Amino acid sequence: MWLARSTPMRRQLYSEKLPEALRPFWEHRFAVRGRASQIEGALADWTTWIVMGGRGSGKTRLGAEWVRSMVYGDPFYGLAPTGRLALVGETYGDAREVMVEGESGILAVSDGAERPVWTPSRRRLEWSNGAVAHVFSSEDPDALRGPQFSAAWCDELAKWSHMRETWDMLQFGLRLGEHPCQLVTTTPRPVPLLKELVAAEGNLVTHMRTAENKANLAGGFLDRVVKAYRGTRLGRQELDGEIIEERTDALWTRALLEKARCKAPQDLVRIVIAVDPPVTGKASSDACGIIAVGQGADGRAYVLEDATLSAVSPERWSAAVVALYHSYRADRIVVETNQGGDMVESVLRTADPSCAVRQVKATRGKYLRAEPVAHLYERGLVSHCPSLGGDLALLEDEMCDFALDGLSTSRSPDRLDALVWGLTDLMLTRRGGAPRARSL
């Protein structure tokens, strides 16, 4: 549907061209006022729509408006009116206070003749056209035995108490109408059921970040919260709506990396730009891992920036490495040359002959090379400083997914390889000479 893809400005201009009598109806529809991510469901044929969003991203508003659209058969979604719905929350209290009575709940988005009658004692909403919605709790999955529905809204599924049992009972009850469907709105957690739903063929998955809803949040909230949690596991989960995975057999854990997080170091005595170059620059080739690391006057190592590039030519990645080298006033570029040999160093020399370049060659497997570096983290000798050079999230994802058999995706850990080379050069290779202190 063109409407969902349109910008707010285009939708407003379309509204202004409508006859005066139709404008109130048009402007009242969520399909006009909602963000593109909130009305994405109008564009696809799906049975389950999973909306993973950060705190305050508009998930509840989306769920309430979707229910209203289902009840009245909103023409902008191409829906037929739905007669029986299930509203499933973590607890009855959560369902009532958020989904039904909340500031963005069903009662709040409905007015006039469209406002349903809410009977708390029966946990039931009734609309004037005869549609009925029943409220259920994940604490009582057996309550879903028997009732049948044509649509369901499931809120905060990742927090449900009896998650699998409640979900299964709901699926048996979705058996009315021509096309029974369900909307899941949740702040994501790496729980098995949610991961299964996201991976299942035919399901629609939408991500919504808290920042997208800035206009409806208290002034200063985003600045304060983003500053405190940007790049952390909690921030990525609660603000960006991401499922943060973690392997039990990985060399690094999320908890370990959270402990390693810090603000910018004051005195760095040595800085290295580490590079794990790709064999080719094709779209299918590995990324060029580029990581900036520094050693402080306190003897600790600091990860400063992940500047990794994907599918780029030797000329482009070498230019990026040289630019990073000069921006940090680095002491050396450390580059792995197992694949390209002297040609790799030659590419960097061509980009800038003045750069100090050191070739390193791998004589052991990636896991064996990474183990001593992981031990540095366990000893508390490495800190991550994402505030200096942007986001370290993708690097940390690789670290927490790297085990004896490599990454679970079977891809090359290019960011991690570069990190290992850089920290090995800084912390595990003996060298002489007096260091110099500097500030970034």
HUKA-V947772 format. One record per residue. N is the residue number from 0. SS is DSSP state (A for helix, B for strand, O for the rest). PSI is psi in degrees with one decimal (none if undefined). D_FIRST is the distance of its C-alpha to the first C-alpha in Angstrom with 1 decimal. Layout:
# HUKA-V947772
N:SS:PSI:D_FIRST, N:SS:PSI:D_FIRST
This chain:
# HUKA-V947772
0:O:127.7:0.0, 1:A:-30.1:3.8, 2:A:-45.0:5.4, 3:A:-26.1:6.0, 4:A:-11.4:7.2, 5:O:152.9:9.2, 6:O:158.5:12.8, 7:A:-35.9:14.6, 8:A:-43.3:16.6, 9:A:-39.1:13.9, 10:A:-37.6:12.6, 11:A:-42.4:16.3, 12:A:-38.4:17.1, 13:A:-40.7:14.5, 14:A:-39.3:16.2, 15:A:-19.5:19.6, 16:A:-11.0:19.0, 17:O:155.1:18.5, 18:O:148.9:21.7, 19:A:-38.4:23.8, 20:A:-24.7:23.7, 21:A:-15.2:19.9, 22:A:-44.9:19.7, 23:A:-39.9:21.2, 24:A:-45.6:18.7, 25:A:-49.9:15.7, 26:A:-17.4:17.2, 27:A:-19.4:18.2, 28:O:138.8:14.8, 29:A:-26.4:14.1, 30:A:-20.2:10.4, 31:A:-43.2:12.0, 32:A:-21.7:15.0, 33:O:158.4:14.0, 34:O:161.9:13.9, 35:A:-40.4:11.0, 36:A:-27.1:13.1, 37:A:-19.0:13.4, 38:A:18.6:9.9, 39:A:-28.4:9.1, 40:A:-17.2:9.8, 41:A:-11.6:6.6, 42:A:-12.3:5.4, 43:O:159.4:8.8, 44:O:112.4:11.5, 45:O:159.2:14.4, 46:O:-37.0:17.6, 47:B:126.4:18.6, 48:B:115.1:16.6, 49:B:116.6:19.2, 50:B:110.1:18.8, 51:B:116.1:21.9, 52:B:158.9:22.7, 53:O:173.9:25.7, 54:O:131.5:27.8, 55:O:18.0:26.3, 56:O:-9.7:22.9, 57:O:18.4:21.1, 58:A:-45.8:21.0, 59:A:-41.9:22.8, 60:A:-42.3:20.7, 61:A:-46.9:17.5, 62:A:-44.6:19.5, 63:A:-41.7:20.9, 64:A:-35.0:17.7, 65:A:-41.1:16.1, 66:A:-46.2:19.3, 67:A:-40.3:19.2, 68:A:-38.4:15.7, 69:A:-41.3:17.1, 70:A:-41.3:20.3, 71:A:2.0:18.9, 72:O:56.4:15.9, 73:O:121.1:13.4, 74:A:-24.8:11.4, 75:A:-20.0:8.4, 76:A:-1.8:8.4, 77:O:34.6:9.7, 78:O:149.2:13.0, 79:O:148.2:16.6, 80:O:140.4:19.2, 81:O:131.2:20.9, 82:O:-32.7:24.7, 83:B:125.8:26.1, 84:B:154.3:25.0, 85:B:134.7:26.8, 86:B:114.1:26.9, 87:B:121.3:28.7, 88:B:177.7:30.3, 89:O:-45.6:33.0, 90:O:168.6:35.6, 91:A:-39.6:35.7, 92:A:-43.3:36.5, 93:A:-44.6:33.5, 94:A:-43.0:31.1, 95:A:-49.4:32.8, 96:A:-23.7:33.1, 97:A:-56.6:29.7, 98:A:-37.0:27.2, 99:A:-57.2:28.8, 100:O:-3.0:31.0, 101:O:168.3:29.8, 102:O:-26.4:28.8, 103:O:17.8:25.1, 104:O:-175.1:25.7, 105:A:-44.0:24.7, 106:A:-35.3:27.5, 107:A:-31.6:26.7, 108:A:-0.4:23.1, 109:O:139.2:24.2, 110:O:166.7:26.4, 111:A:-137.9:28.1, 112:A:-18.3:27.6, 113:A:-8.8:24.7, 114:O:123.9:27.2, 115:O:163.6:28.5, 116:B:125.6:32.2, 117:B:122.0:33.1, 118:B:93.9:36.3, 119:A:-37.7:37.2, 120:A:-28.0:40.2, 121:A:-2.6:38.0, 122:O:56.7:35.1, 123:B:135.3:32.9, 124:B:135.4:30.2, 125:B:130.5:30.0, 126:O:162.8:27.7, 127:O:-22.6:28.8, 128:O:5.7:26.8, 129:O:-7.5:28.7, 130:O:146.2:26.3, 131:B:137.7:28.3, 132:B:131.8:27.7, 133:B:141.9:30.6, 134:B:134.4:31.3, 135:B:160.8:32.7, 136:B:142.9:34.3, 137:O:-13.2:34.5, 138:O:-12.5:38.2, 139:O:69.4:38.5, 140:A:-28.3:36.5, 141:A:-19.2:38.7, 142:A:-19.3:37.4, 143:A:-2.0:34.3, 144:O:127.3:36.5, 145:O:-57.7:36.3, 146:O:154.4:33.3, 147:O:150.3:30.2, 148:B:164.5:26.6, 149:O:-10.4:23.1, 150:B:155.3:21.5, 151:B:142.7:22.9, 152:B:119.2:22.5, 153:B:117.5:24.8, 154:B:137.9:25.8, 155:O:50.7:27.8, 156:A:-36.2:28.2, 157:A:-11.0:30.1, 158:A:0.2:32.9, 159:O:143.3:33.4, 160:O:-60.4:37.0, 161:O:72.0:37.0, 162:A:-56.4:33.7, 163:A:-44.5:34.0, 164:A:-43.0:35.7, 165:A:-44.4:33.3, 166:A:-45.4:30.2, 167:A:-44.5:32.0, 168:A:-36.6:33.0, 169:A:-39.2:29.5, 170:A:-38.0:28.2, 171:A:-25.9:30.9, 172:A:-16.2:29.8, 173:B:80.8:26.2, 174:O:16.0:27.0, 175:O:154.2:25.8, 176:O:177.7:23.1, 177:O:-29.6:21.1, 178:O:77.1:19.0, 179:O:139.3:20.8, 180:B:166.1:18.9, 181:B:143.3:20.0, 182:B:130.3:19.0, 183:B:120.1:21.5, 184:B:125.5:22.0, 185:B:148.3:24.9, 186:O:124.5:26.9, 187:O:148.9:27.5, 188:O:151.7:31.0, 189:O:58.1:32.0, 190:O:146.9:32.7, 191:A:-44.3:32.6, 192:A:-45.9:30.2, 193:A:-40.4:27.5, 194:A:-36.8:28.0, 195:A:-43.5:27.8, 196:A:-40.1:24.5, 197:A:-38.1:23.0, 198:A:-16.4:24.5, 199:O:136.1:23.7, 200:O:136.4:21.5, 201:O:-15.5:18.3, 202:O:144.6:18.1, 203:B:129.4:15.3, 204:B:127.1:17.2, 205:B:136.8:16.3, 206:B:135.2:19.1, 207:B:125.5:19.7, 208:O:148.3:22.8, 209:A:-38.1:25.0, 210:A:-24.7:25.0, 211:A:-24.6:21.4, 212:A:26.6:22.5, 213:A:-36.3:25.6, 214:A:-23.0:25.1, 215:A:12.1:25.7, 216:O:156.6:28.6, 217:O:142.3:32.3, 218:O:132.4:33.6, 219:O:-13.8:35.2, 220:A:-50.8:33.8, 221:A:-44.8:31.7, 222:A:-43.0:34.5, 223:A:-47.1:37.0, 224:A:-42.1:35.2, 225:A:-39.8:33.7, 226:A:-37.4:37.1, 227:A:-32.9:38.7, 228:A:1.9:36.3, 229:O:130.3:34.5, 230:O:-12.7:34.7, 231:O:164.2:36.4, 232:A:-42.9:35.4, 233:A:-41.3:34.9, 234:A:-42.0:32.9, 235:A:-34.1:30.5, 236:A:-49.3:30.1, 237:A:-19.5:30.1, 238:O:-36.4:28.4, 239:O:-7.9:26.1, 240:O:34.9:25.1, 241:O:147.2:26.6, 242:O:115.7:28.5, 243:O:110.3:31.9, 244:O:159.1:33.7, 245:O:131.4:37.5, 246:O:139.8:39.9, 247:O:-21.6:43.2, 248:O:11.1:45.0, 249:O:154.7:43.7, 250:O:-30.7:46.2, 251:O:153.1:44.5, 252:O:158.9:43.1, 253:A:-40.0:40.7, 254:A:-39.7:43.5, 255:A:-41.4:45.8, 256:A:-31.9:43.3, 257:A:-39.5:42.7, 258:A:-27.2:46.5, 259:O:-5.3:46.5, 260:B:139.9:44.2, 261:O:171.7:46.0, 262:O:-178.6:45.8, 263:O:133.7:47.1, 264:O:150.8:50.6, 265:O:-40.5:53.2, 266:O:113.0:55.5, 267:B:128.4:54.5, 268:B:-15.2:57.4, 269:B:137.9:55.6, 270:B:135.2:52.0, 271:B:138.6:50.7, 272:B:114.5:47.6, 273:B:137.9:47.0, 274:B:130.8:45.2, 275:B:92.4:44.1, 276:O:151.7:43.2, 277:O:162.3:41.1, 278:O:-40.8:42.8, 279:O:177.6:40.4, 280:O:21.7:37.5, 281:O:162.0:35.0, 282:O:-29.1:31.5, 283:O:-4.5:32.8, 284:O:167.6:36.0, 285:O:161.3:36.8, 286:O:163.6:36.1, 287:B:104.6:38.9, 288:B:123.5:40.1, 289:B:113.9:41.4, 290:B:133.2:42.8, 291:B:126.5:45.1, 292:B:151.4:47.8, 293:B:156.6:50.8, 294:B:128.6:54.1, 295:B:166.5:55.3, 296:O:-17.7:58.9, 297:O:1.4:58.7, 298:O:-4.8:58.5, 299:O:160.9:54.9, 300:B:146.7:52.0, 301:B:125.5:48.7, 302:B:117.7:45.4, 303:B:-38.7:44.1, 304:B:144.5:41.0, 305:B:108.0:38.7, 306:O:26.4:37.9, 307:O:140.5:36.8, 308:B:148.7:34.9, 309:O:141.5:33.0, 310:O:55.1:33.3, 311:O:156.2:35.5, 312:O:161.8:38.6, 313:A:-35.5:42.1, 314:A:-39.8:42.3, 315:A:-45.6:39.3, 316:A:-33.8:40.2, 317:A:-37.8:43.8, 318:A:-39.1:43.0, 319:A:-39.8:40.9, 320:A:-44.3:43.8, 321:A:-41.3:46.3, 322:A:-41.5:44.3, 323:A:-38.8:44.1, 324:A:-45.3:47.8, 325:A:-35.1:48.7, 326:A:-32.8:46.4, 327:O:-2.1:48.2, 328:O:50.5:51.6, 329:O:160.1:51.7, 330:O:-29.5:54.9, 331:B:152.1:53.6, 332:B:123.4:50.8, 333:B:119.9:51.1, 334:B:132.9:49.4, 335:B:133.3:49.5, 336:O:23.7:50.9, 337:O:-39.5:51.0, 338:O:-46.4:48.5, 339:O:-8.7:49.3, 340:O:-145.9:52.9, 341:A:-20.6:54.5, 342:A:-31.8:51.6, 343:A:-47.0:49.4, 344:A:-35.8:51.9, 345:A:-37.8:52.5, 346:A:-41.4:48.8, 347:A:-39.2:49.2, 348:A:-35.1:52.6, 349:A:-39.2:51.1, 350:A:-37.9:48.4, 351:O:104.9:51.2, 352:O:-19.2:54.8, 353:O:-11.9:55.8, 354:O:139.5:53.7, 355:O:119.8:55.6, 356:B:135.0:54.2, 357:B:126.0:55.3, 358:B:141.3:54.4, 359:B:144.8:54.1, 360:O:138.2:54.0, 361:O:123.7:53.0, 362:O:-9.4:55.9, 363:O:167.0:54.4, 364:O:163.8:51.1, 365:A:-41.3:48.2, 366:A:-43.8:48.8, 367:A:-35.1:52.5, 368:A:-32.8:51.8, 369:A:-26.9:49.3, 370:A:-48.8:51.7, 371:A:-32.0:54.1, 372:A:-41.2:51.2, 373:A:-34.2:49.8, 374:A:-32.7:53.3, 375:A:-40.0:53.3, 376:A:-43.7:50.3, 377:A:-30.1:52.2, 378:O:-1.6:55.2, 379:O:27.9:53.1, 380:O:1.2:53.8, 381:B:137.0:50.2, 382:B:149.3:47.8, 383:B:131.0:44.1, 384:O:72.6:43.4, 385:A:-20.3:39.7, 386:A:-19.8:40.2, 387:A:-54.6:42.0, 388:A:28.4:39.6, 389:O:-152.7:36.2, 390:O:132.8:34.7, 391:O:13.8:36.7, 392:A:-44.2:34.2, 393:A:-36.0:33.6, 394:A:-45.9:37.3, 395:A:-32.0:37.9, 396:A:-44.8:35.4, 397:A:-42.5:37.5, 398:A:-42.4:40.7, 399:O:1.0:39.7, 400:O:6.8:38.5, 401:B:119.8:41.6, 402:B:-167.7:44.2, 403:O:-32.0:46.9, 404:O:16.4:44.5, 405:B:-152.1:42.4, 406:B:150.2:38.7, 407:O:-20.4:36.9, 408:O:-7.4:34.3, 409:O:5.7:37.2, 410:O:166.1:36.3, 411:O:132.9:39.0, 412:O:69.5:39.6, 413:A:-40.0:39.8, 414:A:-45.6:39.5, 415:A:-41.6:42.0, 416:A:-45.4:44.4, 417:A:-41.9:44.5, 418:A:-45.0:45.2, 419:A:-43.7:48.0, 420:A:-41.6:49.6, 421:A:-47.6:49.5, 422:A:-30.2:50.9, 423:A:-43.2:53.5, 424:A:-39.3:54.7, 425:A:-46.1:54.9, 426:A:-18.7:56.3, 427:A:4.1:57.7, 428:O:125.9:59.5, 429:O:142.5:62.9, 430:O:158.9:63.5, 431:O:-173.7:66.1, 432:O:147.8:66.1, 433:O:129.2:65.7, 434:O:159.7:62.1, 435:O:140.4:61.0, 436:O:147.1:59.0, 437:B:164.0:56.1, 438:O:148.9:53.3, 439:O:none:49.6
